[in-house]
Amino acid sequence: MGYLSIRQTSEKWNLSKRWISDLCADGRIPGAMKIGSYWAIPEDAIKPVDERIKSGKYIKSKQSCKR
């Protein structure tokens, strides 16, 4: 099994290097290992699902609390 760097993974998944680094640090990429100050990500790792709120429900509820 081969490994990719954060830069290679960010190009493969079309995500920023910072976001990939955060995903690794949060343990959301199975098999990712930190070697010194670098992350090694398995070539066959699957891109994690984006769990951020996109519906706007959070924004709407936050605005209603300000009233």
PDB file of N, CA, C and O in Angstrom, chain B, residues numbered from 101:
ATOM      1  N   MET B 101       0.848  -1.178   0.000  1.00  0.00           N
ATOM      2  CA  MET B 101       0.000   0.000   0.000  1.00  0.00           C
ATOM      3  C   MET B 101       0.890   1.237   0.000  1.00  0.00           C
ATOM      4  O   MET B 101       1.819   1.349   0.800  1.00  0.00           O
ATOM      5  N   GLY B 102       0.595   2.164  -0.907  1.00  0.00           N
ATOM      6  CA  GLY B 102       1.350   3.394  -0.974  1.00  0.00           C
ATOM      7  C   GLY B 102       0.659   4.515  -0.214  1.00  0.00           C
ATOM      8  O   GLY B 102      -0.511   4.420   0.157  1.00  0.00           O
ATOM      9  N   TYR B 103       1.409   5.561   0.002  1.00  0.00           N
ATOM     10  CA  TYR B 103       0.883   6.713   0.736  1.00  0.00           C
ATOM     11  C   TYR B 103       1.064   7.980  -0.084  1.00  0.00           C
ATOM     12  O   TYR B 103       1.977   8.082  -0.904  1.00  0.00           O
ATOM     13  N   LEU B 104       0.188   8.932   0.149  1.00  0.00           N
ATOM     14  CA  LEU B 104       0.239  10.235  -0.503  1.00  0.00           C
ATOM     15  C   LEU B 104       0.483  11.318   0.539  1.00  0.00           C
ATOM     16  O   LEU B 104       0.171  11.147   1.717  1.00  0.00           O
ATOM     17  N   SER B 105       1.045  12.430   0.087  1.00  0.00           N
ATOM     18  CA  SER B 105       1.228  13.580   0.973  1.00  0.00           C
ATOM     19  C   SER B 105      -0.064  14.394   1.004  1.00  0.00           C
ATOM     20  O   SER B 105      -1.005  14.112   0.262  1.00  0.00           O
ATOM     21  N   ILE B 106      -0.096  15.390   1.858  1.00  0.00           N
ATOM     22  CA  ILE B 106      -1.261  16.272   1.930  1.00  0.00           C
ATOM     23  C   ILE B 106      -1.443  16.996   0.597  1.00  0.00           C
ATOM     24  O   ILE B 106      -2.567  17.147   0.120  1.00  0.00           O
ATOM     25  N   ARG B 107      -0.348  17.441   0.000  1.00  0.00           N
ATOM     26  CA  ARG B 107      -0.427  18.146  -1.282  1.00  0.00           C
ATOM     27  C   ARG B 107      -1.026  17.254  -2.366  1.00  0.00           C
ATOM     28  O   ARG B 107      -1.911  17.683  -3.107  1.00  0.00           O
ATOM     29  N   GLN B 108      -0.550  16.023  -2.460  1.00  0.00           N
ATOM     30  CA  GLN B 108      -1.063  15.094  -3.467  1.00  0.00           C
ATOM     31  C   GLN B 108      -2.540  14.774  -3.233  1.00  0.00           C
ATOM     32  O   GLN B 108      -3.324  14.699  -4.178  1.00  0.00           O
ATOM     33  N   THR B 109      -2.907  14.588  -1.973  1.00  0.00           N
ATOM     34  CA  THR B 109      -4.301  14.285  -1.643  1.00  0.00           C
ATOM     35  C   THR B 109      -5.201  15.483  -1.930  1.00  0.00           C
ATOM     36  O   THR B 109      -6.325  15.312  -2.402  1.00  0.00           O
ATOM     37  N   SER B 110      -4.720  16.689  -1.650  1.00  0.00           N
ATOM     38  CA  SER B 110      -5.535  17.882  -1.910  1.00  0.00           C
ATOM     39  C   SER B 110      -5.789  18.054  -3.406  1.00  0.00           C
ATOM     40  O   SER B 110      -6.867  18.497  -3.802  1.00  0.00           O
ATOM     41  N   GLU B 111      -4.819  17.712  -4.232  1.00  0.00           N
ATOM     42  CA  GLU B 111      -5.015  17.778  -5.687  1.00  0.00           C
ATOM     43  C   GLU B 111      -5.980  16.686  -6.149  1.00  0.00           C
ATOM     44  O   GLU B 111      -6.820  16.923  -7.017  1.00  0.00           O
ATOM     45  N   LYS B 112      -5.860  15.502  -5.574  1.00  0.00           N
ATOM     46  CA  LYS B 112      -6.710  14.369  -5.950  1.00  0.00           C
ATOM     47  C   LYS B 112      -8.174  14.636  -5.592  1.00  0.00           C
ATOM     48  O   LYS B 112      -9.066  14.338  -6.386  1.00  0.00           O
ATOM     49  N   TRP B 113      -8.430  15.201  -4.392  1.00  0.00           N
ATOM     50  CA  TRP B 113      -9.787  15.413  -3.900  1.00  0.00           C
ATOM     51  C   TRP B 113     -10.308  16.821  -4.168  1.00  0.00           C
ATOM     52  O   TRP B 113     -11.470  17.117  -3.886  1.00  0.00           O
ATOM     53  N   ASN B 114      -9.459  17.691  -4.710  1.00  0.00           N
ATOM     54  CA  ASN B 114      -9.831  19.077  -4.983  1.00  0.00           C
ATOM     55  C   ASN B 114     -10.258  19.810  -3.704  1.00  0.00           C
ATOM     56  O   ASN B 114     -11.276  20.503  -3.678  1.00  0.00           O
ATOM     57  N   LEU B 115      -9.462  19.642  -2.653  1.00  0.00           N
ATOM     58  CA  LEU B 115      -9.664  20.327  -1.378  1.00  0.00           C
ATOM     59  C   LEU B 115      -8.375  21.055  -1.014  1.00  0.00           C
ATOM     60  O   LEU B 115      -7.314  20.742  -1.553  1.00  0.00           O
ATOM     61  N   SER B 116      -8.459  22.024  -0.106  1.00  0.00           N
ATOM     62  CA  SER B 116      -7.259  22.751   0.305  1.00  0.00           C
ATOM     63  C   SER B 116      -6.368  21.868   1.178  1.00  0.00           C
ATOM     64  O   SER B 116      -6.830  20.926   1.822  1.00  0.00           O
ATOM     65  N   LYS B 117      -5.076  22.206   1.178  1.00  0.00           N
ATOM     66  CA  LYS B 117      -4.123  21.451   1.996  1.00  0.00           C
ATOM     67  C   LYS B 117      -4.464  21.587   3.479  1.00  0.00           C
ATOM     68  O   LYS B 117      -4.322  20.636   4.248  1.00  0.00           O
ATOM     69  N   ARG B 118      -4.910  22.770   3.870  1.00  0.00           N
ATOM     70  CA  ARG B 118      -5.275  23.005   5.275  1.00  0.00           C
ATOM     71  C   ARG B 118      -6.454  22.116   5.688  1.00  0.00           C
ATOM     72  O   ARG B 118      -6.462  21.560   6.786  1.00  0.00           O
ATOM     73  N   TRP B 119      -7.443  21.987   4.807  1.00  0.00           N
ATOM     74  CA  TRP B 119      -8.621  21.176   5.117  1.00  0.00           C
ATOM     75  C   TRP B 119      -8.219  19.705   5.259  1.00  0.00           C
ATOM     76  O   TRP B 119      -8.698  19.017   6.159  1.00  0.00           O
ATOM     77  N   ILE B 120      -7.346  19.225   4.380  1.00  0.00           N
ATOM     78  CA  ILE B 120      -6.868  17.840   4.455  1.00  0.00           C
ATOM     79  C   ILE B 120      -6.125  17.630   5.770  1.00  0.00           C
ATOM     80  O   ILE B 120      -6.308  16.607   6.431  1.00  0.00           O
ATOM     81  N   SER B 121      -5.296  18.585   6.147  1.00  0.00           N
ATOM     82  CA  SER B 121      -4.555  18.498   7.404  1.00  0.00           C
ATOM     83  C   SER B 121      -5.502  18.429   8.599  1.00  0.00           C
ATOM     84  O   SER B 121      -5.280  17.647   9.524  1.00  0.00           O
ATOM     85  N   ASP B 122      -6.550  19.240   8.582  1.00  0.00           N
ATOM     86  CA  ASP B 122      -7.542  19.221   9.664  1.00  0.00           C
ATOM     87  C   ASP B 122      -8.285  17.890   9.715  1.00  0.00           C
ATOM     88  O   ASP B 122      -8.547  17.364  10.797  1.00  0.00           O
ATOM     89  N   LEU B 123      -8.628  17.341   8.538  1.00  0.00           N
ATOM     90  CA  LEU B 123      -9.302  16.042   8.492  1.00  0.00           C
ATOM     91  C   LEU B 123      -8.414  14.950   9.093  1.00  0.00           C
ATOM     92  O   LEU B 123      -8.895  14.088   9.828  1.00  0.00           O
ATOM     93  N   CYS B 124      -7.127  14.990   8.781  1.00  0.00           N
ATOM     94  CA  CYS B 124      -6.184  14.010   9.338  1.00  0.00           C
ATOM     95  C   CYS B 124      -6.090  14.157  10.855  1.00  0.00           C
ATOM     96  O   CYS B 124      -6.142  13.168  11.585  1.00  0.00           O
ATOM     97  N   ALA B 125      -5.952  15.391  11.319  1.00  0.00           N
ATOM     98  CA  ALA B 125      -5.819  15.646  12.753  1.00  0.00           C
ATOM     99  C   ALA B 125      -7.066  15.222  13.521  1.00  0.00           C
ATOM    100  O   ALA B 125      -6.971  14.793  14.671  1.00  0.00           O
ATOM    101  N   ASP B 126      -8.237  15.341  12.892  1.00  0.00           N
ATOM    102  CA  ASP B 126      -9.497  14.949  13.532  1.00  0.00           C
ATOM    103  C   ASP B 126      -9.763  13.455  13.438  1.00  0.00           C
ATOM    104  O   ASP B 126     -10.740  12.965  14.004  1.00  0.00           O
ATOM    105  N   GLY B 127      -8.900  12.720  12.725  1.00  0.00           N
ATOM    106  CA  GLY B 127      -9.077  11.271  12.589  1.00  0.00           C
ATOM    107  C   GLY B 127     -10.166  10.887  11.605  1.00  0.00           C
ATOM    108  O   GLY B 127     -10.704   9.782  11.685  1.00  0.00           O
ATOM    109  N   ARG B 128     -10.502  11.774  10.679  1.00  0.00           N
ATOM    110  CA  ARG B 128     -11.587  11.500   9.731  1.00  0.00           C
ATOM    111  C   ARG B 128     -11.109  10.812   8.460  1.00  0.00           C
ATOM    112  O   ARG B 128     -11.921  10.445   7.611  1.00  0.00           O
ATOM    113  N   ILE B 129      -9.780  10.632   8.321  1.00  0.00           N
ATOM    114  CA  ILE B 129      -9.244   9.882   7.188  1.00  0.00           C
ATOM    115  C   ILE B 129      -8.609   8.616   7.756  1.00  0.00           C
ATOM    116  O   ILE B 129      -7.518   8.672   8.323  1.00  0.00           O
ATOM    117  N   PRO B 130      -9.285   7.474   7.608  1.00  0.00           N
ATOM    118  CA  PRO B 130      -8.771   6.217   8.167  1.00  0.00           C
ATOM    119  C   PRO B 130      -7.414   5.852   7.571  1.00  0.00           C
ATOM    120  O   PRO B 130      -7.216   5.918   6.358  1.00  0.00           O
ATOM    121  N   GLY B 131      -6.492   5.470   8.438  1.00  0.00           N
ATOM    122  CA  GLY B 131      -5.175   5.031   7.994  1.00  0.00           C
ATOM    123  C   GLY B 131      -4.156   6.139   7.865  1.00  0.00           C
ATOM    124  O   GLY B 131      -2.983   5.861   7.615  1.00  0.00           O
ATOM    125  N   ALA B 132      -4.566   7.395   8.027  1.00  0.00           N
ATOM    126  CA  ALA B 132      -3.619   8.508   7.937  1.00  0.00           C
ATOM    127  C   ALA B 132      -2.692   8.476   9.146  1.00  0.00           C
ATOM    128  O   ALA B 132      -3.133   8.318  10.285  1.00  0.00           O
ATOM    129  N   MET B 133      -1.396   8.630   8.875  1.00  0.00           N
ATOM    130  CA  MET B 133      -0.393   8.582   9.944  1.00  0.00           C
ATOM    131  C   MET B 133       0.450   9.847   9.902  1.00  0.00           C
ATOM    132  O   MET B 133       0.765  10.362   8.829  1.00  0.00           O
ATOM    133  N   LYS B 134       0.808  10.337  11.067  1.00  0.00           N
ATOM    134  CA  LYS B 134       1.696  11.487  11.142  1.00  0.00           C
ATOM    135  C   LYS B 134       3.118  10.967  11.295  1.00  0.00           C
ATOM    136  O   LYS B 134       3.421  10.220  12.225  1.00  0.00           O
ATOM    137  N   ILE B 135       3.980  11.368  10.381  1.00  0.00           N
ATOM    138  CA  ILE B 135       5.386  10.977  10.415  1.00  0.00           C
ATOM    139  C   ILE B 135       6.187  12.262  10.573  1.00  0.00           C
ATOM    140  O   ILE B 135       6.372  13.011   9.613  1.00  0.00           O
ATOM    141  N   GLY B 136       6.655  12.509  11.779  1.00  0.00           N
ATOM    142  CA  GLY B 136       7.316  13.774  12.064  1.00  0.00           C
ATOM    143  C   GLY B 136       6.301  14.895  11.984  1.00  0.00           C
ATOM    144  O   GLY B 136       5.325  14.917  12.734  1.00  0.00           O
ATOM    145  N   SER B 137       6.536  15.831  11.065  1.00  0.00           N
ATOM    146  CA  SER B 137       5.581  16.931  10.890  1.00  0.00           C
ATOM    147  C   SER B 137       4.733  16.754   9.629  1.00  0.00           C
ATOM    148  O   SER B 137       4.016  17.670   9.226  1.00  0.00           O
ATOM    149  N   TYR B 138       4.816  15.573   9.006  1.00  0.00           N
ATOM    150  CA  TYR B 138       4.089  15.299   7.763  1.00  0.00           C
ATOM    151  C   TYR B 138       3.019  14.237   7.963  1.00  0.00           C
ATOM    152  O   TYR B 138       3.141  13.372   8.830  1.00  0.00           O
ATOM    153  N   TRP B 139       1.969  14.313   7.154  1.00  0.00           N
ATOM    154  CA  TRP B 139       0.915  13.302   7.168  1.00  0.00           C
ATOM    155  C   TRP B 139       1.100  12.369   5.989  1.00  0.00           C
ATOM    156  O   TRP B 139       1.377  12.814   4.875  1.00  0.00           O
ATOM    157  N   ALA B 140       0.947  11.069   6.230  1.00  0.00           N
ATOM    158  CA  ALA B 140       0.964  10.050   5.183  1.00  0.00           C
ATOM    159  C   ALA B 140      -0.456   9.508   5.073  1.00  0.00           C
ATOM    160  O   ALA B 140      -0.994   8.946   6.028  1.00  0.00           O
ATOM    161  N   ILE B 141      -1.053   9.683   3.904  1.00  0.00           N
ATOM    162  CA  ILE B 141      -2.452   9.299   3.684  1.00  0.00           C
ATOM    163  C   ILE B 141      -2.482   8.135   2.698  1.00  0.00           C
ATOM    164  O   ILE B 141      -1.897   8.235   1.619  1.00  0.00           O
ATOM    165  N   PRO B 142      -3.149   7.035   3.043  1.00  0.00           N
ATOM    166  CA  PRO B 142      -3.195   5.881   2.132  1.00  0.00           C
ATOM    167  C   PRO B 142      -3.753   6.265   0.756  1.00  0.00           C
ATOM    168  O   PRO B 142      -4.684   7.063   0.650  1.00  0.00           O
ATOM    169  N   GLU B 143      -3.164   5.679  -0.293  1.00  0.00           N
ATOM    170  CA  GLU B 143      -3.616   5.965  -1.662  1.00  0.00           C
ATOM    171  C   GLU B 143      -5.086   5.620  -1.865  1.00  0.00           C
ATOM    172  O   GLU B 143      -5.789   6.288  -2.623  1.00  0.00           O
ATOM    173  N   ASP B 144      -5.546   4.570  -1.183  1.00  0.00           N
ATOM    174  CA  ASP B 144      -6.920   4.113  -1.382  1.00  0.00           C
ATOM    175  C   ASP B 144      -7.905   4.710  -0.372  1.00  0.00           C
ATOM    176  O   ASP B 144      -9.033   4.233  -0.244  1.00  0.00           O
ATOM    177  N   ALA B 145      -7.475   5.757   0.345  1.00  0.00           N
ATOM    178  CA  ALA B 145      -8.367   6.405   1.319  1.00  0.00           C
ATOM    179  C   ALA B 145      -9.548   7.040   0.589  1.00  0.00           C
ATOM    180  O   ALA B 145      -9.406   7.576  -0.510  1.00  0.00           O
ATOM    181  N   ILE B 146     -10.704   6.966   1.219  1.00  0.00           N
ATOM    182  CA  ILE B 146     -11.925   7.524   0.645  1.00  0.00           C
ATOM    183  C   ILE B 146     -12.139   8.929   1.202  1.00  0.00           C
ATOM    184  O   ILE B 146     -11.961   9.173   2.395  1.00  0.00           O
ATOM    185  N   LYS B 147     -12.522   9.841   0.322  1.00  0.00           N
ATOM    186  CA  LYS B 147     -12.770  11.227   0.720  1.00  0.00           C
ATOM    187  C   LYS B 147     -13.922  11.267   1.720  1.00  0.00           C
ATOM    188  O   LYS B 147     -15.010  10.775   1.423  1.00  0.00           O
ATOM    189  N   PRO B 148     -13.696  11.855   2.918  1.00  0.00           N
ATOM    190  CA  PRO B 148     -14.766  11.924   3.923  1.00  0.00           C
ATOM    191  C   PRO B 148     -15.925  12.810   3.460  1.00  0.00           C
ATOM    192  O   PRO B 148     -15.742  13.740   2.674  1.00  0.00           O
ATOM    193  N   VAL B 149     -17.098  12.501   3.957  1.00  0.00           N
ATOM    194  CA  VAL B 149     -18.294  13.282   3.650  1.00  0.00           C
ATOM    195  C   VAL B 149     -18.203  14.623   4.371  1.00  0.00           C
ATOM    196  O   VAL B 149     -17.802  14.686   5.533  1.00  0.00           O
ATOM    197  N   ASP B 150     -18.576  15.688   3.677  1.00  0.00           N
ATOM    198  CA  ASP B 150     -18.570  17.026   4.266  1.00  0.00           C
ATOM    199  C   ASP B 150     -19.773  17.146   5.195  1.00  0.00           C
ATOM    200  O   ASP B 150     -20.917  17.117   4.740  1.00  0.00           O
ATOM    201  N   GLU B 151     -19.518  17.280   6.493  1.00  0.00           N
ATOM    202  CA  GLU B 151     -20.591  17.305   7.487  1.00  0.00           C
ATOM    203  C   GLU B 151     -20.978  18.712   7.925  1.00  0.00           C
ATOM    204  O   GLU B 151     -21.729  18.884   8.886  1.00  0.00           O
ATOM    205  N   ARG B 152     -20.467  19.715   7.223  1.00  0.00           N
ATOM    206  CA  ARG B 152     -20.836  21.081   7.597  1.00  0.00           C
ATOM    207  C   ARG B 152     -22.291  21.348   7.230  1.00  0.00           C
ATOM    208  O   ARG B 152     -22.830  20.731   6.311  1.00  0.00           O
ATOM    209  N   ILE B 153     -22.921  22.268   7.952  1.00  0.00           N
ATOM    210  CA  ILE B 153     -24.322  22.619   7.714  1.00  0.00           C
ATOM    211  C   ILE B 153     -24.394  23.477   6.452  1.00  0.00           C
ATOM    212  O   ILE B 153     -23.747  24.521   6.362  1.00  0.00           O
ATOM    213  N   LYS B 154     -25.187  23.024   5.480  1.00  0.00           N
ATOM    214  CA  LYS B 154     -25.314  23.759   4.228  1.00  0.00           C
ATOM    215  C   LYS B 154     -26.726  24.288   4.016  1.00  0.00           C
ATOM    216  O   LYS B 154     -26.960  25.082   3.105  1.00  0.00           O
ATOM    217  N   SER B 155     -27.656  23.861   4.838  1.00  0.00           N
ATOM    218  CA  SER B 155     -29.059  24.209   4.627  1.00  0.00           C
ATOM    219  C   SER B 155     -29.394  25.637   5.030  1.00  0.00           C
ATOM    220  O   SER B 155     -30.414  26.172   4.596  1.00  0.00           O
ATOM    221  N   GLY B 156     -28.570  26.256   5.837  1.00  0.00           N
ATOM    222  CA  GLY B 156     -28.855  27.595   6.314  1.00  0.00           C
ATOM    223  C   GLY B 156     -29.674  27.595   7.590  1.00  0.00           C
ATOM    224  O   GLY B 156     -29.977  28.664   8.121  1.00  0.00           O
ATOM    225  N   LYS B 157     -30.043  26.425   8.098  1.00  0.00           N
ATOM    226  CA  LYS B 157     -30.856  26.348   9.313  1.00  0.00           C
ATOM    227  C   LYS B 157     -30.132  26.982  10.495  1.00  0.00           C
ATOM    228  O   LYS B 157     -30.747  27.674  11.306  1.00  0.00           O
ATOM    229  N   TYR B 158     -28.828  26.747  10.593  1.00  0.00           N
ATOM    230  CA  TYR B 158     -28.066  27.301  11.702  1.00  0.00           C
ATOM    231  C   TYR B 158     -28.083  28.825  11.640  1.00  0.00           C
ATOM    232  O   TYR B 158     -28.282  29.491  12.656  1.00  0.00           O
ATOM    233  N   ILE B 159     -27.875  29.367  10.457  1.00  0.00           N
ATOM    234  CA  ILE B 159     -27.836  30.817  10.291  1.00  0.00           C
ATOM    235  C   ILE B 159     -29.192  31.421  10.648  1.00  0.00           C
ATOM    236  O   ILE B 159     -29.258  32.433  11.345  1.00  0.00           O
ATOM    237  N   LYS B 160     -30.264  30.807  10.176  1.00  0.00           N
ATOM    238  CA  LYS B 160     -31.599  31.324  10.452  1.00  0.00           C
ATOM    239  C   LYS B 160     -31.915  31.277  11.941  1.00  0.00           C
ATOM    240  O   LYS B 160     -32.479  32.227  12.483  1.00  0.00           O
ATOM    241  N   SER B 161     -31.560  30.186  12.606  1.00  0.00           N
ATOM    242  CA  SER B 161     -31.854  30.073  14.034  1.00  0.00           C
ATOM    243  C   SER B 161     -30.997  31.036  14.843  1.00  0.00           C
ATOM    244  O   SER B 161     -31.437  31.536  15.878  1.00  0.00           O
ATOM    245  N   LYS B 162     -29.786  31.299  14.385  1.00  0.00           N
ATOM    246  CA  LYS B 162     -28.909  32.225  15.085  1.00  0.00           C
ATOM    247  C   LYS B 162     -29.451  33.652  14.974  1.00  0.00           C
ATOM    248  O   LYS B 162     -29.376  34.418  15.935  1.00  0.00           O
ATOM    249  N   GLN B 163     -29.994  34.012  13.810  1.00  0.00           N
ATOM    250  CA  GLN B 163     -30.552  35.349  13.619  1.00  0.00           C
ATOM    251  C   GLN B 163     -31.805  35.546  14.455  1.00  0.00           C
ATOM    252  O   GLN B 163     -32.036  36.643  14.964  1.00  0.00           O
ATOM    253  N   SER B 164     -32.614  34.515  14.607  1.00  0.00           N
ATOM    254  CA  SER B 164     -33.848  34.643  15.381  1.00  0.00           C
ATOM    255  C   SER B 164     -33.555  34.812  16.870  1.00  0.00           C
ATOM    256  O   SER B 164     -34.384  35.356  17.599  1.00  0.00           O
ATOM    257  N   CYS B 165     -32.407  34.363  17.328  1.00  0.00           N
ATOM    258  CA  CYS B 165     -32.037  34.509  18.737  1.00  0.00           C
ATOM    259  C   CYS B 165     -31.626  35.945  19.060  1.00  0.00           C
ATOM    260  O   CYS B 165     -31.700  36.363  20.215  1.00  0.00           O
ATOM    261  N   LYS B 166     -31.195  36.698  18.054  1.00  0.00           N
ATOM    262  CA  LYS B 166     -30.732  38.064  18.278  1.00  0.00           C
ATOM    263  C   LYS B 166     -31.879  39.028  18.523  1.00  0.00           C
ATOM    264  O   LYS B 166     -31.663  40.111  19.067  1.00  0.00           O
ATOM    265  N   ARG B 167     -33.087  38.665  18.139  1.00  0.00           N
ATOM    266  CA  ARG B 167     -34.227  39.577  18.266  1.00  0.00           C
ATOM    267  C   ARG B 167     -34.658  39.761  19.670  1.00  0.00           C
ATOM    268  O   ARG B 167     -35.606  40.501  19.932  1.00  0.00           O
TER     269      ARG B 167
END
